[in-house]
Amino acid sequence: MGQKINPLGFRLGTTQNHHSFWFAQPKNYSEGLQEDKKIRNCIKNYIQKNRKKSSNRKIESDSSSEVITHIEIQKEIDTIHVIIHIGFPNLLKKKGAIEELEKDIQKEVNSVNQRLNIAIEKVKEPYREPNILAEYIAFQLKNRVSFRKAMKKAIELTKKADIKGVKIKIAGRLGGKEIARAECIKKGRLPLQTIRAKIDYCCYPIRTIYGVLGVKIWIFVEEE
């Protein structure tokens, strides 16, 4: 059976929940979606901009890296609650960072009648999140580390987290070869067709000097 559907969308309402919680009339629904996208893009751009200023800091297995796992948006009549789930929130803990981020979002969204409330929530087990593993692999590949070594190291990092299975797939011009191919590594169980199995998934592009590589990561967290 083909695996053409996103594992998160396949499980919405069972083991996975939506990342946006609000109600809108049908004629205003598209505006709400665009507003959510602007908020998420503004937060991600702020993180990337401030990370470039401190680019001399390396991302290692035990060091800090500001990687957002997901952003929850809850809208009320006069308030927008934004909860940022992040692995190592060092940048956002700096003095004035939240206030600066709120100003950027207010300019982007232009919500005059709504207050903005931003909260930071640290992920308890960072290497249980596929986005953080993908960022780690991206850093290794950009520093000319072998893709097989980077994949195996990422698998080793998941041993610290309580998971039942993990699968990592990299596609593109691996190692700078002329012909693109895909390589995959798997450990443990990964029941993709079982809806009650909670599976976290991410698709992450990596820009290298010899082209763009695509990384896909599946993590089998638990089964209800």
ZISUL-V765263 format. One record per helix or strand. SS is the DSSP state (@ for helix, = for strand). FROM is the first residue (numbers start at 0). TO is the last residue. If there is no record, write none. Layout:
# ZISUL-V765263
ss->{SS;SS}
from->{FROM;FROM}
to->{TO;TO}
This chain:
# ZISUL-V765263
ss->{@;=;=;=;@;=;=;@;=;@;@;@;=;@;=;=;=}
from->{6;11;15;19;25;67;78;96;114;125;129;146;164;173;180;196;210}
to->{9;11;15;20;52;74;85;108;121;127;141;159;171;175;187;207;222}
